[in-house]
């Protein structure tokens, strides 16, 4: 059982300095974890923010991650891996933010289209005095209805 936690930044530093003696990929219910041996002490890769064990859903993603750190030799222990317990990680807050972003982009496109159509419109334009006269007449009609 690992006795120490290690985040990405520290794991990267340890890999660059060559201090990692061995790397193990360990199957867990829900994904794959990384354990490294540094100075004969077991360390487990944890998520930076939560501090929980960092699980990779796909073995290929984990292998690419390790190769990116310069770790190209590792052991794989799939004895406790349970593919039936793979759950999808959902972030409803991010889903809502993405939905709002798409709505904003759609509104921006619609608004740009409306402005372009208005500028391209060849219909006669009403001047300020004419618009004031028309709205004053409309206000008078509405005020007469209220009385």
C-alpha positions in Angstrom: 0.0 0.0 0.0 1.4 3.4 -0.9 2.5 5.5 2.0 2.9 8.9 0.2 1.0 11.0 -2.2 2.5 12.6 -5.2 1.0 15.2 -7.5 1.7 15.7 -11.2 4.3 18.4 -10.7 6.3 16.3 -8.2 6.0 13.2 -10.3 7.3 15.1 -13.3 10.3 16.4 -11.3 11.1 13.0 -10.0 10.9 11.5 -13.5 13.2 14.2 -14.9 15.7 13.7 -12.1 15.8 9.9 -12.6 14.8 9.2 -8.9 12.0 6.8 -9.8 13.1 3.2 -9.2 10.0 1.5 -10.5 6.6 2.4 -11.8 3.4 0.3 -11.4 0.0 0.7 -13.0 -2.6 -0.8 -10.7 -6.1 -1.6 -11.7 -8.8 -0.2 -9.4 -12.5 -0.3 -9.5 -13.2 2.6 -11.9 -9.8 3.0 -13.6 -6.0 2.7 -13.4 -3.8 4.3 -10.8 -0.1 5.0 -10.8 2.3 4.0 -8.1 6.0 4.8 -8.1 8.9 3.6 -6.0 11.2 6.5 -5.0 14.0 5.6 -2.5 12.2 2.4 -1.6 9.0 4.2 -0.6 5.8 3.7 -2.5 4.1 6.9 -3.7 0.7 7.1 -5.4 -0.3 9.8 -8.0 -3.0 12.0 -6.7 -5.2 14.7 -8.2 -3.8 18.2 -7.5 -7.1 19.8 -6.3 -8.9 17.0 -4.5 -5.9 15.0 -3.2 -7.8 11.8 -4.2 -6.0 9.0 -6.1 -5.8 10.0 -9.8 -7.6 7.4 -11.8 -7.3 7.1 -15.6 -10.3 5.5 -17.3 -8.3 4.2 -20.3 -5.0 2.4 -20.1 -3.9 4.0 -23.4 -4.4 7.5 -21.9 -2.3 6.5 -18.8 0.5 5.0 -21.0 0.6 8.2 -23.1 0.8 10.3 -19.9 3.7 8.2 -18.5 5.5 8.4 -21.9 5.1 12.1 -21.8 6.9 12.2 -18.5 9.7 10.0 -19.8 8.6 6.9 -18.0 8.7 4.1 -20.6 9.0 1.0 -18.4 6.3 -0.1 -15.9 4.5 -3.1 -14.5 0.7 -3.6 -14.9 -1.3 -5.2 -12.2 -4.9 -5.8 -13.4 -5.9 -8.2 -10.6 -8.2 -5.7 -8.9 -9.4 -3.9 -12.1 -13.2 -4.1 -12.5 -14.4 -2.8 -15.8 -18.0 -3.1 -14.7 -17.5 -0.4 -12.1 -16.4 2.1 -14.7 -18.6 5.2 -14.2 -18.7 8.3 -16.2 -17.4 11.3 -14.5 -19.9 14.1 -14.8 -19.4 17.8 -14.1 -22.8 19.4 -14.3 -21.3 22.8 -13.5 -19.1 22.5 -16.6 -22.0 21.2 -18.7 -24.0 24.2 -17.8 -21.1 26.6 -18.5 -20.6 24.9 -21.9 -24.3 25.2 -22.7 -24.2 29.0 -21.8 -21.2 29.4 -24.0 -22.9 27.8 -27.0 -26.0 30.0 -26.3 -23.9 33.1 -26.2 -22.2 32.2 -29.5 -25.6 31.5 -31.1 -26.9 34.8 -29.8 -23.8 36.7 -31.1 -24.3 35.2 -34.6 -28.0 36.0 -34.6 -27.3 39.6 -33.4 -24.6 40.1 -36.1 -27.0 38.8 -38.7 -29.7 41.2 -37.6 -27.3 44.2 -37.6 -26.1 43.2 -41.1 -29.6 42.9 -42.4 -30.6 46.3 -40.9 -27.6 48.0 -42.5 -28.3 46.3 -45.8 -32.0 47.3 -45.7 -32.8 49.8 -48.5 -36.2 50.8 -47.0 -36.6 54.5 -46.3 -35.3 55.6 -42.9 -37.5 57.8 -40.7 -35.8 60.9 -39.4 -35.7 62.0 -35.7 -38.5 64.6 -36.0 -40.8 62.2 -37.9 -40.2 59.4 -35.3 -40.9 61.8 -32.4 -44.1 63.0 -34.1 -45.3 59.4 -34.7 -44.6 58.3 -31.1 -46.2 61.4 -29.7 -49.3 60.6 -31.7 -49.2 57.0 -30.4 -48.8 58.2 -26.8 -51.8 60.5 -27.2 -54.0 57.7 -28.5 -52.9 55.4 -25.6 -53.5 58.2 -23.1 -57.0 58.8 -24.6 -57.8 55.1 -24.1 -56.8 55.1 -20.5 -59.0 58.1 -19.6 
